[in-house]
């Protein structure tokens, strides 16, 4: 199996990306558990994909919901969302201090060095803004799991991925003026059993029960 760059991989994944996976479901549950209020706040989703989370943010009362994604093919499937830009997390086309909540979910594992990405996440935050970062868990990588997806023909592809543990995230975030408020580990449990069942992989589910797949970190920008 060849390893694809994020740009090439997500372009290939775009037609089927909207389908939920065990990893995306665990990501959503971990972030929801932070209970970050969105009403009246300006929200930026860095790595927004097809912009599903932007619609959810508006439904939750966000005053502004904007997205950035590396892959134009993803943004082309965003159903006419008006506030979107194609850009790299390390160079965001966003003004300083423009947002109150910044999401960067399952993105930073595709970046070899974290400092430039966190510098940008911190730059676009207003004072006391919240930054949510999720990543493919280092424990899952250590257990041999890889970032993979299926294309429209059912073929499995692997995405380029760099392993960053919590310490690496915290260090880079600290240099960007962000302080850790909370950490969550989203593990394989009964909530994602259906994904394994539909893929005829219940044996893998039993073997992976309790394994952390997603690391979720909640930061705040200093005042």
Buried (B, 14 or more C-beta within 10 A) or exposed (E): EEBBEBBBBBBBBBEEBEEEBBBBBBBBBBBEEBEBEBEEBBBBBBBBBBBBBBBBBBEBEBEBBBBBBBBEBBBEBBEEBEBBEBBBBBEBEBEEBBBBBBBBBBBBBBBEEBBBBBBBBBBBBBEEBBBBBBBBBBBBBEEEBEBBBBBEEEEEBBBBBBBBBBEBBBEBBBEBBBEBEEEBBBBBBEEBBEBBEEEEBEEEBEEBEEBBBBBBBBBBBEE
